[in-house]
Amino acid sequence: MASVPPGGDMHHSRLCAFVLDCKVDDLDAATEFWSRAFGRPANPPDADSPNYRELKTGDGEPMLLLQKVGHPSRVHLDIETDDIEAEVKRLEALGAKRVEFIKRWWVMEAPSGQRFCVVRPQRGPLEGRANVWGDEGP
């Protein structure tokens, strides 16, 4: 874990999820494939999020999500944080670029070209379970 300068503002972040972006017509069929491939049962679909499915993971493991998308299929990572703007600025200082703000999260691009998202906490409070970052940069 990173140390925080005395008196500095801080935020938390950690790897949250592996997201399988699926350019498919049938997300349930894609979910069935990945469920069987990983040996992980799927959670019931959430009626409020029809373009997402989640596979069950163990405590402490990143989430495994499937997302129906219009762009080519790929895998991306999500970083969860309790301060999205501070985390995005920290990542920009490391060389990442903002690509697009969608609903409640930022799509970012690493200097090496991979896309990833910075999202609000998905698995409960982060304090004591994530990296701690100060306001003085990475």
Beta strands, then each sheet from edge to edge (+ up, - down):
strand 1: 10-22
strand 2: 52-55
strand 3: 63-68
strand 4: 74-81
strand 5: 97-102
strand 6: 105-109
strand 7: 115-119
strand 8: 131-134
sheet 1: 2+ 3- 1- 4+ 7+ 6- 5+
sheet 2: 2+ 3- 1- 8+
end
